[in-house]
Amino acid sequence: ELARIHYEASRLNSNLMQLLSLYRVERDQLPLHLDEYFVEDLVEEVVIKNEMYSEQKQIQVAIETEPHLCWFFDNDLVSNLLNDMFVNALRYSSGKLLLKASTNEQQLCLELHDDGDGFPDYMLENNDNSMTNFNLTAGRTGLGLFFAHLIAKAHQNQGKTGRIELSNGGRYGGGVFKLYLP
């Protein structure tokens, strides 16, 4: 019961952060506080924050990061985004999750692989920032991915803009969420 309460509190906190971000975006005031961070610390923090729930659901969580990987990003926004995607993956995973951090073409790539059923076709086809599949009765608002797009796009460097990608397959055959930050 405690694990479920912790999970719901994490989702509530994420939703409140998203509402605040939406307000700021509406006012063109989504401030970025860029600094250099150890990516491994970010990844481990997300896993530890959700350890109780993942253990309760008996989900094995693997972490793979390049050694000593540092990157410039807004830690609060990216941590919230990654935590939201992680909590969502816990919900749909059958028993395995992989959180991976690497560099690819001078961009940081944060990946989340699960062994669930994967993303539905409509999510893969509408892999943009629109909220065209707002569905409260099914428990899907689309806010998580909407904010993931906003946070990714807010990160820009040397003409490159952050982005997210959704796919199926990956390491465990389920959904794969990728966040790229320049």
Secondary structure, DSSP 8 states (H G I E B T S, - for coil): -HHHHHHHHHHHHHHHHHHHHHHHHHTT-----EEEEEHHHHHHHHHHHTHHHHHHTT-EEEEEE-TT-EEEEEHHHHHHHHHHHHHHHHHH-SSEEEEEEEEETTEEEEEEEESSS---HHHHHT-SS--TT-BTTTTB-SHHHHHHHHHHHH-EETTEE-EEEEEE-TTTSSEEEEEEE-
